[in-house]
Amino acid sequence: MAVMVLALVRDLMLRSRIEGVAETLGVACTSAATLEIARARAAEASPSLVLVDLSDRHFPPDETLAAMRAAAPAARIVAFASHVDLKAFKAARAAGFDQALSRSEFTARLPELLKA
């Protein structure tokens, strides 16, 4: 199955970076700025990877993970947040994300994540 990535990212610079790396790797990528849009895109695109910016209040960990698990049950769901946002990391672990990374680790490992 081809990799399809859904990025729940509102930060335009980061979204552009994710989409640019995906394009370079030949990976299909779409993004969503709200949870409602993410639900719809996940249902239509069946992503194999979902990336979630937990630093953004529009993507609360529990609700976001539940929505993505329902819409794309086979997807690997990776959360990221600022390294100082310990609350976000604790919430990601408690919610059950497949992986939680600091934003700097996320950007450094982005090609690897998109290829996996």
Backbone hydrogen bonds, N-H to C=O, Kabsch-Sander energy under -0.5 kcal/mol:
donor,donor_aa,acceptor,acceptor_aa,energy
5,V,28,A,-2.6
6,L,49,L,-2.4
7,A,5,V,-0.5
7,A,30,T,-2.6
8,L,6,L,-0.6
8,L,51,L,-3.7
9,V,7,A,-1.4
9,V,32,A,-0.6
12,L,10,R,-0.5
15,R,11,D,-2.9
16,S,12,L,-2.3
17,R,13,M,-2.0
18,I,14,L,-2.7
19,E,15,R,-2.7
20,G,16,S,-2.4
21,V,17,R,-2.5
22,A,18,I,-2.6
23,E,19,E,-2.4
24,T,20,G,-2.2
25,L,21,V,-1.9
26,G,22,A,-0.7
26,G,23,E,-1.0
27,V,22,A,-3.1
28,A,3,V,-1.1
30,T,5,V,-2.4
32,A,7,A,-2.3
38,A,34,T,-2.2
39,R,35,L,-2.4
40,A,36,E,-1.8
41,R,37,I,-2.8
42,A,38,A,-2.7
43,A,39,R,-2.2
44,E,40,A,-1.9
45,A,41,R,-2.6
46,S,42,A,-2.0
48,S,4,M,-2.1
49,L,4,M,-1.8
50,V,76,R,-2.8
51,L,6,L,-2.6
52,V,78,V,-2.7
53,D,8,L,-2.2
54,L,52,V,-1.1
54,L,80,F,-2.5
55,S,80,F,-0.6
56,D,53,D,-1.4
57,R,55,S,-0.6
59,F,56,D,-2.1
64,T,60,P,-3.0
65,L,61,P,-2.7
66,A,62,D,-2.3
67,A,63,E,-2.3
68,M,64,T,-2.5
69,R,65,L,-2.6
70,A,66,A,-2.0
71,A,67,A,-2.1
72,A,68,M,-2.7
75,A,72,A,-1.7
76,R,48,S,-2.4
78,V,50,V,-2.9
78,V,76,R,-0.6
79,A,99,Q,-3.1
80,F,52,V,-2.2
81,A,101,L,-1.6
85,D,82,S,-1.9
86,L,84,V,-1.7
88,A,85,D,-0.6
89,F,85,D,-1.6
90,K,86,L,-2.5
91,A,87,K,-2.4
92,A,88,A,-2.4
93,R,89,F,-2.3
94,A,90,K,-2.5
95,A,91,A,-2.5
96,G,92,A,-1.8
97,F,92,A,-1.9
98,D,77,I,-1.5
99,Q,77,I,-1.2
101,L,79,A,-2.5
103,R,81,A,-2.0
106,F,102,S,-2.9
107,T,103,R,-2.5
108,A,104,S,-2.0
109,R,105,E,-2.3
110,L,106,F,-0.6
110,L,107,T,-0.5
113,L,109,R,-2.7
114,L,110,L,-2.6
115,K,111,P,-1.7
116,A,112,E,-1.6
